[in-house]
Amino acid sequence: MRAILYLIIATSLLGLNFHLARVVLTEVGFIEAGFWRFLFGAGTLALVGIRSLPSLQSIRNNLRGVALPGLIGLFGFNFFFFLGLKYSTAINAALIISLNPAITLLLSRQILKTKIEKIQLLGISIAFVGAIYIIIKGNITDLANIQFNKGDILIFIANVFFALHHVWVKKFAGHFSSINFTMLTGVCCLIGFAFLLPLTGMENVLNHSTKFWMAVLGIGCLGTAFAYYLWQKGVHIVGADKAGIYMNVVPLSAAVLTFFFNENLYFYHLIGGLLIIAGLLITRKNSTKTS
């Protein structure tokens, strides 16, 4: 039950990122936004865990276990996701990201040799339908009008990287404490954005508004440090195959949090939310039986 709570809180905070990112991206490009996000995220984790930071020797000994989920999984996801959004639509991106639990399940089967249960597929399918229902705002006919482009391919690549990140967390996270592993993977992502930052330039930090810095603090400390810390703890406990379905909480969380950003909640949010919860309960029931 503790792991489920970790995953729900983590994905709820990831849903908050959609709102905070809109504020950040009004003043900077996505490379600089990613840099600030992971600078504050990794920095927060380093400060919190300053008394038990890993040694350089332990990092060198487990460099592959940090680089794969951090530099490839996490940075790869963020880079291709934001790049894809330049060409894709928000609805297309959300639809593709909603496939993450299924992709995670398949990759977990291939890499970790986990077993796929029929009831697990049922839970994922129901939660997926709920996520889609929220994304299309309850208008089924919108699905027939969706067109895909090169941006959607980039979003799909990002999705695969994110699924790989989940699997590698399960495989490698045990080499460090949860807070150190989350910090190290965040540092890898920060290095990736810092490397690209000179190519795109950086705005004068004195020109940013208070609203921008509040959003950066929120997305860095809560939506990155705390969210990824809890997510990786949850994945390490229950496994990537069972944790993946909780990614469908993200669109539900983003929808519910609209209330705090002067937006409205509608009936389709309730219907989609109930379907997502039903899918989670079905998968949770299966996890309880097999644990």
N, C-alpha and C positions, 0 to 999 in steps of 0.2 A: 504493500500500500504506500510506503514511503517513496518508492521509486515513481509510482504513478503521480504522486503529488509533485515531485520534482519536475516531471515531464509536462504536467498541466501548467504549472507556474511558468516554466521556461517558454512554452509555446504561447502563453498569454502575453508575455513580455515581447516575444518576437512579433506578435500582432501589433503591439504598441509602436514598434519600429516603423511601420508603414506610415503612421501619422507624423512621427518625429522626423523621418527622412524627408517628408514633403517640405518641412520647414528648413532643414539643412540645405536641401538641393535648390532652394530659391536663391541662395547666396554663393554657392560653390558648385564645381563640377563633381562628378561621381568619384573621380580618383582622389581628390582632396577630401571629399566627404568620408570615403573609406579610410583615409589616413587618420583623420581626426577620430573617427569611431574607434579604431583599434588602438590608437595611441592612448585614449582615455580608458578603453576596455582593458588592455594589457597592463596599463599603469595602475589601474585600480586593483587588479588582482595581485600585482607585485607588492603594492603597499599593504594589502590585507595579509598576504602571506610572507612578509619580509623576514620573519624569524625562521622560516623553514624553506628558503629558496633552494632549488636543486643545485648541486655542484656541477662545475663544468665537465668533470669526468663522467658523471651520470648522464649528462646531456649528450656528450660525445658517444657514449656507449649505446644510447638509444636514439641517435639522431634520425634514423629512418622512421622510427615510430612517432617522432614529432613532426618531421617534414611531410610525410604522406598526408596525415589528416589536416595539418596546418597550412602548408604552402600549396599543396595540390587540392585537397578537399575544401578547405575553408576559403582560401584566397581565390582558388579557381572558381568556386561558386559565386562569390561576390563580384569578381571581375566580369565573368560572362553574363551574370544576371543583369547587372547595371548596363553593360554594353548592349545586351539584347533589348533592354527597355527603350533604347534610343530608336529602335526600329519596330518593335512589337507594341501591341496595345496592352493595357493593364489587364483586360479580361483574358486575353490569350496567355499572358504570362501566368496569371493566377490558375488558369485551367491546367497548364503544363506542370506547374509546381505542385498541384494537387495530385499528380501522379507519383510524387515522391515516395509515399509509403509502399506502393507496388514495386517501384524500382529498387528501393532499399531491401525489400523482401527477396527479390530475385538475386541481387548482388550478395546478400547475406547467405543465400543458398549456395552460390558459386564459391564464395571466398571462405566463409566460416562453416560451410556444410550444414547449416541449420535446416530443419525439416519444415516443410510448408504444410500446414493443416488446412483442411477445407473450410472449417468454421472461421479460421483466421482470414481467409480470402473473402468470406461473406462479410465479416466485420469491416474489412478494408473497403469493400465495394459499397456498403451502406454509408459509411463515413464519407467516401468519395462523392457519392450522389448528394449528400448533404452540403458538402463544400461547394460543389458545382451550383447547387440551387441558390446558395447565398451569392456566389460570384455573378450569376446571370440575373440576380434580383428577382428570382421566381418566374421569369419570363422564358419559358421553354423554347419559344420560337426563335430566340436570339441565337441558339446553337446552330440553326440552319444558316445564319448570316455570317458566321465566323470565317474569316479568311486568314491564311497563314503566310508568313514571309520569312526572310532570312533571320530576322530578329528572333523568331520563334525557335529556329534551330539553335541559336546561341543560348536561349533560355533552357532548351532541353539539355544542352551540354552542361550548363550550370547545374541543372537538376541531377544529372548523373554524378557530377563532382560532389554535390551535397549528400547524395546517397552513399557515395564512397566514404565521405567523411564520417557518417554514422557507423559504417561497418568498421572502419579503421579505429574509431574510438573504442569500440568493443574489443578489438584485437590488441591495441597497444596501450590503452589508458592505465592499465594495472602497473606499469613501470614507474609511475609517479603518483603523488597525491592528486586528488581531483583538482584542487586549486592550482597546483603547479602545472599540471597537464593542460588545463584550460589557458593558463597564462602563456605557456610556451607555444601552443598552437596559435594564440592570438598574436604573439610576437612575430611568428612566421608570416601571418597575414599582413601585419604592419610593415614588415620588411618588403613584401611584395608591392604594397601601395607606395611606400617611400621610394622604391626603385623607379616607379613610373611617374612620380610626382614632378621631377624636373622636365619631363616631356610635355606636360600639360600646363605647368606654371602653378603658382600659388597666390591666392589673394592676400592683400595686406590684412593681417589679423586685427589691426586696429579699426578696420572698416566694418567688421561684423557687428551685428546688433546683439542686444542682450537676449533676445528671443532665440537667435541662432545658437549662442553659447549654452543656453538652458536646454535646447534640443540636443546639442552635441553631448552634454553631460548625461542627459537621459538615455540617449541611444548608446553611449559608451559604457556608462556604469551599470544601467539596468538592462538595456536591450542587448548588450554584448557580454560584459563581465559576468553579471549575475545570471543572465539567461543561458549562456553557453556553459557556465559552471554547473548549473542544475541539470541542463540537458545531458551533458556528458556523464554526470553522476548517474542519471536515470538510465541512459543507454548502457553504461558499464554494468548496471545491476540486472536489467531485464533482457538486454540484447538488442541489436539494431533491428531485427525482424519484428519484434513486438513493440519497440518504441516508435518505429516509423509512422504508425497510424496516427500518433498524437500530433503529427504535423498538420493534420486537418483541423486542429484547434486554432491554428493561426488565423485563417480567414474568419472564423467565428469570433475570436478575440478582437480582431480588427473591426468587425462589425459592431460588437458590443461597445467598444471604446469610442465609437463615433459619438456616443451620447455626451462624452466629456470634451468633445471637440466641436460642439455646437452643430452637430448633424443629427439626423433623425434615425430611429429604429423602425423597421417595418415588419409586417407579418411574415414575409419570406425569411427574415432572420430567425424567427422562432421555429419555422418548419425545418429549415436547414440545420439549425442548432440541435433540434431534437433528433434528426437523422444522424448527425455526427456523434452525439452522445450515445445513441443506440449502437452504433458501430463500435465505439470504444468499449461499451459494456459487454458486447458479444466477444470481442477480442480479449477483454480482461477476464471474462469467465473461462475462456479457453486457456489463458495463461495460468489461472489459478489451478485448473485441473492438471496441467502438465508440470507445475512447479513442485 
